[in-house]
């Protein structure tokens, strides 16, 4: 068992909900000797710093990096605002963990990858027990060669509206189907080559958002493996999930593997109301355990974001194993999701890895 620990001077950029989770987790990690909080809203940065006992805080990452050298940086900014803080941190030689997706813009994503350095992307679904176990069984050959299957990811209008409020171009493919695409590319030992897709967009477009409510796609791999993909932001706002409802099915030539995450196994009804936590919403009927990030209970955070954050910090301080998505893997996921969006928009088959420009 490893005991030697390298101390970490860590910065968290973004004092929103996920940044707050990661800051709280970092504050409790034994290897973190200096914790900095950075947010463009200086007041929010100071409030979170005070709440977690951070050592420094401020609104400008470049200035902070000059004044307080950091070994590692977590970037928890909105989806379209990853490039500048990631590039700044990599330029200063810091290891970086950035929220998914790597970027919404292919040029920005390619630039971050080309910078080199230690960059990981927080596709935290990999740190849910069910998907890690599934990956292990596939690697051990339990279902043989994968032939194909399906992946379905749903979320509610309440969450969809919140995401679009901070990132107007982050439609359901870019923001939530991307989790399932990462899992598929992690598990299927072949290269994705082509996408066909169709979409429907009545609900959110009527509210002024230029995104689809639902997208259906077929993703083909180089070896002939094919997956159906379905995603929607448009479950009723009061539907009792507080995160993603997901199903992934993999069919092999020696077995099958079904992973269902619909959360109906833990039900709460309360007149007092259950906080969604992701958006300002109080549910009377709620599926507990459906918060995609995880849950704080009895003073500790449980779930995928907690396990992922601790794994990354253990990796940096102890060289512990880490299967967080690499920059190259995240770029491959972005290529697929951009291809799906273009295929839905044009009605044509799209080659994965093209520039996805009209």
Number of C-alpha atoms within 10 A of each C-alpha: 3 7 7 9 14 16 16 21 19 28 32 29 29 26 27 16 15 17 22 21 20 23 29 20 19 26 19 13 15 14 19 19 15 20 24 27 33 27 23 15 13 15 14 19 26 20 15 23 25 14 12 17 15 24 15 18 26 20 19 16 25 16 11 18 18 10 10 19 17 21 19 25 28 28 29 26 23 17 23 18 15 23 21 14 23 25 18 16 25 19 13 17 16 24 20 25 26 25 21 25 27 33 24 23 14 16 11 17 21 15 12 24 19 11 13 13 17 15 24 25 22 25 24 22 21 25 22 18 13 13 16 15 13 19 18 12 15 21 14 10 14 16 18 16 16 24 19 21 19 20 24 19 23 22 23 21 20 21 22 23 20 14 21 18 12 13 16 15 17 22 26 27 29 22 20 22 24 23 23 25 22 23 21 22 18 16 18 20 15 15 15 24 19 20 27 22 24 20 20 15 16 12 16 19 13 9 9 8 17 15 22 24 23 20 22 18 22 18 24 21 20 12 14 15 20 19 23 19 22 24 26 25 30 23 18 11 18 16 16 23 26 30 22 23 21 21 17 21 18 22 19 19 12 12 14 17 16 13 14 13 15 17 20 15 9 10 13 14 14 10 8 9 14 19 14 20 14 18 15 10 15 15 21 14 17 24 21 19 21 21 19 18 24 18 19 12 8 7 6 11 18 15 19 21 25 23 18 22 23 18 20 22 25 19 14 20 18 17 15 12 11 16 14 22 22 18 23 19 17 26 22 18 28 27 21 29 24 25 28 31 26 22 23 22 14 14 13 13 16 23 20 24 17 12 12 17 7 6
